[in-house]
Amino acid sequence: MRKNELADALDKHLQDNASHLSSKPSLSEYYGRSSSPVKKEPGNGTKASAADETEVKVPKKPGRRKTIKEEDLETTGESSSPTTTLATRTPRAVQRIADRVPLPASPAQMADVIDRQSTAMQARVNALWEKSGVIEGVENLRDGLSSVDAVGTLIALVEGLSLSRTTMPWKHAFDLPPSELLRTSRISVNLPDLFQLVTPHFWYTSLVWGTSSLALPLIFAYFFNFTIKAKPTQPSRRLQYQVDPLVFHLSKFVVTLTVYWGSARFFGAISDEVVKDINEHILGGPSGMLTGALIGVITAIYEAILRK
């Protein structure tokens, strides 16, 4: 029902019931008019209804309300996404710098990055270590020292170097001047006295030690070589020496004990002065030479046991 029809029906109802409605205070103004309300004609009603429709449509303003709703929605969307608003308000220079910085999304990713970097660094260090050849050099040195021959050679080198203190002593050669740049004082430089090579003391002492510690044991070990006829349980482990290492070190122990510890001089071929000089300058004296011979004996026995 339209508004004009509702107004006509209400007006008719008031006119028909004027006898008992006019007494109501709320309707006294309606009935107190000079003339009763005029009923609208059908033609005028049509115009009035059009006007009423216009009056009804104007306050509604659907287009304006729709616009307000869209603005509210836009405002709500902006407030619900602060990240987008911040990004639109951020200056372009700051935004570009932020885009270039590769930040991890979480602590787990940061831990993964650190783990990958440490693994790569460790791989590089291992590669450089392998290329340096240190591992191969250490393994070759270990293989060379793991033998009876190496043990005997080291013992002879220690004795010979310690004996050089009397056969070829070190003497003052020159001085290095002080340096203000390095903040060092005068340094004295000592070098071996090579003129001892032409003295009888050098050759006589060296000959006595070489004969008693090397020549005689080698002769005994060459002729009494038990490794030639040794028959191990496994043929692959058979090892033959030109000189028997066990016999060599036993012979050295016996010669050292009789010459340097005892009083054997081989019919005056070895003087007491030379024996005394060797005992004083060699490392450990006669006890040191006997200890070296015992180490060689134990090493030879241990290797023979392993070869069985």
DRENZANU-128361 format. One record per residue (C-alpha): x, y, z; residue in one letter. Coordinates in steps of 0.02 Angstrom, whole numbers, plus 50000, padded with zeros to 5 digits. Layout:
# DRENZANU-128361
+-------+-------+-------+------+
|     x |     y |     z | rest |
+-------+-------+-------+------+
|     X |     Y |     Z |    a |
...
+-------+-------+-------+------+
//
This chain:
# DRENZANU-128361
+-------+-------+-------+------+
|     x |     y |     z | rest |
+-------+-------+-------+------+
| 50000 | 50000 | 50000 |    m |
| 50066 | 50169 | 49951 |    r |
| 50075 | 50320 | 50060 |    k |
| 49931 | 50415 | 49976 |    n |
| 49818 | 50265 | 49988 |    e |
| 49863 | 50246 | 50171 |    l |
| 49825 | 50431 | 50200 |    a |
| 49655 | 50416 | 50114 |    d |
| 49609 | 50263 | 50215 |    a |
| 49660 | 50348 | 50377 |    l |
| 49563 | 50506 | 50333 |    d |
| 49407 | 50405 | 50292 |    k |
| 49421 | 50310 | 50455 |    h |
| 49432 | 50472 | 50554 |    l |
| 49282 | 50548 | 50465 |    q |
| 49175 | 50395 | 50488 |    d |
| 49215 | 50383 | 50673 |    n |
| 49216 | 50568 | 50712 |    a |
| 49077 | 50547 | 50842 |    s |
| 49182 | 50455 | 50968 |    h |
| 49359 | 50501 | 50910 |    l |
| 49340 | 50689 | 50917 |    s |
| 49336 | 50683 | 51106 |    s |
| 49515 | 50621 | 51115 |    k |
| 49642 | 50756 | 51156 |    p |
| 49769 | 50686 | 51033 |    s |
| 49648 | 50713 | 50886 |    l |
| 49577 | 50881 | 50943 |    s |
| 49691 | 50975 | 50824 |    e |
| 49630 | 50870 | 50676 |    y |
| 49448 | 50895 | 50714 |    y |
| 49472 | 51079 | 50766 |    g |
| 49510 | 51137 | 50590 |    r |
| 49387 | 51251 | 50504 |    s |
| 49348 | 51122 | 50376 |    s |
| 49374 | 50939 | 50366 |    s |
| 49516 | 50871 | 50260 |    p |
| 49475 | 50867 | 50077 |    v |
| 49486 | 50703 | 49993 |    k |
| 49609 | 50697 | 49854 |    k |
| 49545 | 50668 | 49681 |    e |
| 49602 | 50520 | 49584 |    p |
| 49697 | 50627 | 49458 |    g |
| 49775 | 50730 | 49593 |    n |
| 49807 | 50569 | 49687 |    g |
| 49912 | 50507 | 49547 |    t |
| 50015 | 50666 | 49546 |    k |
| 50022 | 50665 | 49735 |    a |
| 50079 | 50486 | 49738 |    s |
| 50215 | 50531 | 49615 |    a |
| 50263 | 50676 | 49724 |    a |
| 50257 | 50565 | 49876 |    d |
| 50367 | 50441 | 49792 |    e |
| 50487 | 50581 | 49752 |    t |
| 50481 | 50641 | 49931 |    e |
| 50512 | 50464 | 49992 |    v |
| 50657 | 50435 | 49874 |    k |
| 50746 | 50598 | 49912 |    v |
| 50787 | 50569 | 50095 |    p |
| 50840 | 50391 | 50060 |    k |
| 50977 | 50443 | 49937 |    k |
| 51029 | 50266 | 49895 |    p |
| 51177 | 50323 | 49791 |    g |
| 51249 | 50423 | 49935 |    r |
| 51224 | 50283 | 50059 |    r |
| 51308 | 50162 | 49941 |    k |
| 51454 | 50280 | 49925 |    t |
| 51468 | 50294 | 50113 |    i |
| 51465 | 50105 | 50131 |    k |
| 51605 | 50085 | 50002 |    e |
| 51709 | 50215 | 50092 |    e |
| 51680 | 50124 | 50256 |    d |
| 51733 | 49962 | 50175 |    l |
| 51890 | 50044 | 50105 |    e |
| 51930 | 50118 | 50275 |    t |
| 51902 | 49949 | 50357 |    t |
| 52014 | 49865 | 50228 |    g |
| 52152 | 49991 | 50257 |    e |
| 52142 | 49970 | 50446 |    s |
| 52144 | 49780 | 50430 |    s |
| 52305 | 49779 | 50326 |    s |
| 52435 | 49891 | 50415 |    p |
| 52577 | 49810 | 50318 |    t |
| 52505 | 49871 | 50152 |    t |
| 52475 | 50046 | 50221 |    t |
| 52653 | 50052 | 50289 |    l |
| 52722 | 49994 | 50123 |    a |
| 52626 | 50129 | 50028 |    t |
| 52684 | 50264 | 50149 |    r |
| 52867 | 50204 | 50153 |    t |
| 52983 | 50311 | 50046 |    p |
| 53047 | 50230 | 49888 |    r |
| 53232 | 50239 | 49939 |    a |
| 53199 | 50151 | 50104 |    v |
| 53089 | 50023 | 50018 |    q |
| 53226 | 49983 | 49891 |    r |
| 53357 | 49960 | 50029 |    i |
| 53238 | 49848 | 50125 |    a |
| 53209 | 49742 | 49969 |    d |
| 53396 | 49720 | 49940 |    r |
| 53434 | 49657 | 50117 |    v |
| 53416 | 49464 | 50118 |    p |
| 53343 | 49433 | 50290 |    l |
| 53298 | 49255 | 50342 |    p |
| 53116 | 49224 | 50376 |    a |
| 53144 | 49129 | 50539 |    s |
| 53281 | 49076 | 50663 |    p |
| 53275 | 48901 | 50588 |    a |
| 53326 | 48968 | 50418 |    q |
| 53465 | 49071 | 50499 |    m |
| 53530 | 48912 | 50583 |    a |
| 53525 | 48822 | 50416 |    d |
| 53625 | 48962 | 50333 |    v |
| 53757 | 48957 | 50470 |    i |
| 53766 | 48768 | 50458 |    d |
| 53791 | 48774 | 50269 |    r |
| 53926 | 48907 | 50283 |    q |
| 54021 | 48810 | 50417 |    s |
| 54009 | 48651 | 50313 |    t |
| 54076 | 48741 | 50160 |    a |
| 54218 | 48817 | 50261 |    m |
| 54264 | 48648 | 50334 |    q |
| 54265 | 48571 | 50160 |    a |
| 54382 | 48708 | 50098 |    r |
| 54501 | 48684 | 50245 |    v |
| 54503 | 48496 | 50216 |    n |
| 54539 | 48521 | 50031 |    a |
| 54683 | 48638 | 50068 |    l |
| 54750 | 48519 | 50200 |    w |
| 54747 | 48374 | 50076 |    e |
| 54831 | 48477 | 49940 |    k |
| 54970 | 48530 | 50058 |    s |
| 55033 | 48349 | 50066 |    g |
| 55058 | 48353 | 50254 |    v |
| 54955 | 48196 | 50280 |    i |
| 55054 | 48098 | 50151 |    e |
| 55218 | 48161 | 50223 |    g |
| 55169 | 48110 | 50399 |    v |
| 55115 | 47937 | 50339 |    e |
| 55277 | 47912 | 50242 |    n |
| 55378 | 47966 | 50394 |    l |
| 55283 | 47844 | 50503 |    r |
| 55313 | 47702 | 50381 |    d |
| 55498 | 47744 | 50373 |    g |
| 55519 | 47751 | 50562 |    l |
| 55421 | 47591 | 50593 |    s |
| 55569 | 47475 | 50563 |    s |
| 55723 | 47408 | 50651 |    v |
| 55838 | 47493 | 50528 |    d |
| 55762 | 47664 | 50568 |    a |
| 55785 | 47636 | 50755 |    v |
| 55968 | 47587 | 50732 |    g |
| 55998 | 47737 | 50617 |    t |
| 55924 | 47859 | 50743 |    l |
| 56030 | 47788 | 50884 |    i |
| 56189 | 47806 | 50780 |    a |
| 56142 | 47986 | 50731 |    l |
| 56115 | 48035 | 50912 |    v |
| 56282 | 47963 | 50964 |    e |
| 56376 | 48041 | 50816 |    g |
| 56301 | 48215 | 50841 |    l |
| 56339 | 48213 | 51026 |    s |
| 56518 | 48156 | 50990 |    l |
| 56542 | 48302 | 50869 |    s |
| 56556 | 48417 | 51020 |    r |
| 56734 | 48353 | 51044 |    t |
| 56782 | 48308 | 50865 |    t |
| 56717 | 48469 | 50786 |    m |
| 56675 | 48598 | 50920 |    p |
| 56584 | 48759 | 50881 |    w |
| 56684 | 48920 | 50893 |    k |
| 56647 | 49103 | 50881 |    h |
| 56645 | 49160 | 50698 |    a |
| 56577 | 49338 | 50695 |    f |
| 56451 | 49457 | 50777 |    d |
| 56292 | 49529 | 50706 |    l |
| 56282 | 49717 | 50737 |    p |
| 56137 | 49785 | 50841 |    p |
| 55982 | 49842 | 50747 |    s |
| 55875 | 49988 | 50800 |    e |
| 55736 | 49934 | 50683 |    l |
| 55723 | 49760 | 50758 |    l |
| 55776 | 49821 | 50931 |    r |
| 55909 | 49688 | 50949 |    t |
| 56081 | 49697 | 51028 |    s |
| 56242 | 49624 | 50964 |    r |
| 56223 | 49438 | 50924 |    i |
| 56369 | 49317 | 50928 |    s |
| 56369 | 49185 | 50790 |    v |
| 56455 | 49017 | 50819 |    n |
| 56500 | 48894 | 50681 |    l |
| 56583 | 48721 | 50678 |    p |
| 56772 | 48729 | 50673 |    d |
| 56806 | 48649 | 50505 |    l |
| 56994 | 48656 | 50534 |    f |
| 56973 | 48506 | 50650 |    q |
| 56954 | 48399 | 50494 |    l |
| 57142 | 48408 | 50468 |    v |
| 57189 | 48366 | 50647 |    t |
| 57233 | 48190 | 50711 |    p |
| 57112 | 48209 | 50857 |    h |
| 56961 | 48216 | 50743 |    f |
| 57008 | 48063 | 50641 |    w |
| 57070 | 47958 | 50784 |    y |
| 56918 | 47988 | 50894 |    t |
| 56796 | 47963 | 50750 |    s |
| 56886 | 47803 | 50697 |    l |
| 56879 | 47728 | 50871 |    v |
| 56694 | 47765 | 50892 |    w |
| 56649 | 47710 | 50715 |    g |
| 56743 | 47546 | 50732 |    t |
| 56671 | 47500 | 50901 |    s |
| 56493 | 47559 | 50871 |    s |
| 56469 | 47524 | 50685 |    l |
| 56605 | 47423 | 50597 |    a |
| 56626 | 47277 | 50717 |    l |
| 56438 | 47253 | 50747 |    p |
| 56406 | 47257 | 50559 |    l |
| 56538 | 47124 | 50527 |    i |
| 56465 | 47008 | 50658 |    f |
| 56286 | 47039 | 50597 |    a |
| 56333 | 47005 | 50417 |    y |
| 56413 | 46836 | 50450 |    f |
| 56293 | 46782 | 50586 |    f |
| 56133 | 46821 | 50491 |    n |
| 55993 | 46710 | 50556 |    f |
| 55860 | 46792 | 50449 |    t |
| 55921 | 46700 | 50294 |    i |
| 55865 | 46530 | 50355 |    k |
| 55712 | 46588 | 50449 |    a |
| 55551 | 46500 | 50394 |    k |
| 55397 | 46594 | 50451 |    p |
| 55226 | 46512 | 50452 |    t |
| 55168 | 46627 | 50312 |    q |
| 55287 | 46648 | 50164 |    p |
| 55220 | 46823 | 50130 |    s |
| 55294 | 46881 | 50297 |    r |
| 55469 | 46818 | 50261 |    r |
| 55598 | 46956 | 50277 |    l |
| 55784 | 46937 | 50245 |    q |
| 55913 | 47065 | 50299 |    y |
| 56088 | 47085 | 50232 |    q |
| 56140 | 47103 | 50413 |    v |
| 56044 | 47029 | 50558 |    d |
| 55977 | 47176 | 50663 |    p |
| 55970 | 47073 | 50822 |    l |
| 56150 | 47015 | 50804 |    v |
| 56204 | 47193 | 50762 |    f |
| 56134 | 47270 | 50921 |    h |
| 56194 | 47124 | 51029 |    l |
| 56370 | 47143 | 50959 |    s |
| 56364 | 47330 | 50990 |    k |
| 56309 | 47300 | 51169 |    f |
| 56454 | 47179 | 51200 |    v |
| 56586 | 47292 | 51120 |    v |
| 56524 | 47446 | 51215 |    t |
| 56524 | 47349 | 51377 |    l |
| 56704 | 47286 | 51354 |    t |
| 56783 | 47445 | 51282 |    v |
| 56693 | 47595 | 51357 |    y |
| 56632 | 47516 | 51518 |    w |
| 56775 | 47396 | 51542 |    g |
| 56961 | 47407 | 51507 |    s |
| 56983 | 47315 | 51341 |    a |
| 57101 | 47413 | 51227 |    r |
| 57133 | 47284 | 51088 |    f |
| 57320 | 47267 | 51120 |    f |
| 57347 | 47455 | 51139 |    g |
| 57256 | 47506 | 50980 |    a |
| 57137 | 47615 | 51082 |    i |
| 57210 | 47740 | 51204 |    s |
| 57134 | 47781 | 51371 |    d |
| 57127 | 47967 | 51327 |    e |
| 57015 | 47934 | 51176 |    v |
| 56901 | 47820 | 51276 |    v |
| 56887 | 47950 | 51413 |    k |
| 56852 | 48087 | 51285 |    d |
| 56713 | 47985 | 51205 |    i |
| 56635 | 47940 | 51372 |    n |
| 56632 | 48123 | 51424 |    e |
| 56556 | 48196 | 51265 |    h |
| 56439 | 48062 | 51199 |    i |
| 56259 | 48075 | 51257 |    l |
| 56240 | 47978 | 51419 |    g |
| 56417 | 47911 | 51416 |    g |
| 56440 | 47722 | 51415 |    p |
| 56270 | 47701 | 51497 |    s |
| 56187 | 47794 | 51354 |    g |
| 56273 | 47683 | 51224 |    m |
| 56220 | 47525 | 51316 |    l |
| 56042 | 47590 | 51327 |    t |
| 56038 | 47622 | 51140 |    g |
| 56100 | 47446 | 51106 |    a |
| 55966 | 47372 | 51219 |    l |
| 55831 | 47472 | 51130 |    i |
| 55891 | 47399 | 50964 |    g |
| 55888 | 47222 | 51034 |    v |
| 55710 | 47240 | 51099 |    i |
| 55652 | 47316 | 50934 |    t |
| 55729 | 47174 | 50833 |    a |
| 55647 | 47042 | 50944 |    i |
| 55478 | 47129 | 50933 |    y |
| 55486 | 47138 | 50743 |    e |
| 55535 | 46954 | 50733 |    a |
| 55384 | 46908 | 50838 |    i |
| 55268 | 47009 | 50726 |    l |
| 55341 | 46921 | 50571 |    r |
| 55294 | 46749 | 50636 |    k |
+-------+-------+-------+------+
//
